[in-house]
Amino acid sequence: MKLPLASATGRPESIGRIALSQAICSVFTGLATYDDFASIDVDISEILLLVSQREVPLLDALPAPDLPATSVKHTWHEQALGPDRLTNSTAINSATANTGVQIDAGLAAYMQVGMLLELEPPESGTVGFNEITQIVSIPGPNSLLLQRGINGSANINSIAAGKTLFVISTAELEGDDTDGDVSRPRTQRNNYTQIFKKPIKLSGTRQAVLTRPNVGSEMDNQKALRTIELIRDLEKAVIRGYAVSTIGDDTNRRTMDGLRTVITAINSQVAGNSFTADPMLYVNNLMQQCWNAGARDIDLLLCGAQWGKDISGANTSKLLVGQSDESIQRYADTIVTDFGAVRKVVSPWMPNSAMMLLSTRRIFVKPVTSRNFHEEALAKVGDSDKAQIIGEYTMEYHHPEQMAQARIP
C-alpha cells in the first residue's frame, strides 16, 4: 500500500520521499500495549506511526496506554496523598484561646490531633516568621480546633477567610496508642468513548483511470488520506472535546471530554498583549500554581501558534550564533522554570493564543478493546467499492486539578 503524507502545500507526497529519521521519532500508533486485536480487520498502526509526528504532536508526546478501555463509559480511580495546604472558609478571630476554624473540601478528616499548621501569608506579626498553630481536636470533616501562637511563635491576629494553612507535620506523644484512619478514599472519574470514522466509496472507473501524480491504488491512497484526517480529529477531541451527557446509541452520538474541559482548577485568562510582552512570566506563574497544587511532574507546555511564537521570541536579545553557523534559530524547545523544565509543543489544533501545562504521565488516549484505528472493506455496491477507516477512543486523565491552562478572554 503506497501511503501519502500531507505536505506543506497541502498536496500529498509519497512517504518514500520523507526522510526515515523524521518518522522514527514518532510514537503514536493508536494501540494499547496489551490488547488481543482479535477483531481487527486491517491494522493501520504503522501508518499512524509514520504520520503522527507532523500531524498530531500532542498524541505523539503522550505514552501508549497499557490497557484499552473496556466500556463505553470508561471509569478509573485516583488516589491522593494527605493535603499539604488547607484553606479556611470563614474568618479566624484573634482570640488567644483555642480557636475553631472551618476548612474547605472536607480535608479536616485527614488531619491528626497534634499536627502543626502555619498560617501563611501572615496578616501581621513577626516579619519573616508566621504564626504556628497546633490541632487540639477535630470536631468534624470541615472543622479544626487550633491552639494559636504556640510557644510565642507570632502575634495572634484575625485571619481573613480564604487564607492558607500550611501543614507542617504530625507531632505524636510518647507511647501513645494509634487509632483512627487518615487514608483518603479513591476518587472515581469517567469519560465516554467516541467513535471516529471516515467512509470511502470509489467507482470502478475512478479506480481504473490514471491521475497525476500517480499514486498507485486510488483506494489505498484515499484510505491513507482519511487516516490522516482521523488522527487529526482525535487530537482535536483530546484538546477541545466536550462530552454529551449520554451513553450513546443508534440515535444519540457519544462524545468525550477533552483537556480544555477537564482542566478547570487552574484556568487563567490573559490579555494577549500582556502575554506577548512577557510570556515567560505567565509560564512561570502557571508552573508555580501547578507546583502549589502538588504537581512535581509537569513536563509538557502545549501551546497554540501565536503563543508558541511569543515564547520563542522571549529571548531574541540573546541569540547565540557561531561564525560557522549558516542559520539563526528563533525557537525555544525546552523551558526551564523555578518549578521544573517543560518541553514546548505547538499543536495546530490548539487555540491560537492559548497554552496548557500538562503531565504526560497522567494522560492516556485509550482505544476500546480491539477498536484501535483500522480499515474495513464493506460490501460492494454495483460498480463501486466501499470501505471505512474506524476507531473508538477515550481520554483518561489523572489529577487535572494539578494541571493548568491559560488563554485570552
Secondary structure, DSSP 8 states (H G I E B T S, - for coil): ---EEE-TTS-EEEGGGS-HHHHHT----S--SS---TT-SEE-HHHHHHHHHHH-HHHHHS---SS-B-SSEEEEEE-----SEEEBSS-B---SS-EEEEBGGGGGGG--TT-EEEEES-SSSSTT---EEEEEEEEETTEEEEE-SGGG-S----B-TT-EEEEEE----TT-----------EEEEEE-EEEEEEEEEEHHHHHS--SS--S-HHHHHHHHHHHHHHHHHHHHHHH----SS---SSS------HHHH--SEEEE--HHHHHH-HHHHHHHHHHHHHHTT-----EEEE-HHHHHHHHGGGGGG----TT---------EEEETTEEEEEEE-TTS-TTEEEEE-GGGEEEEEBTT-SSEEEEEEEETTEEEEEEEEEEEEEES-GGGSEEEE--
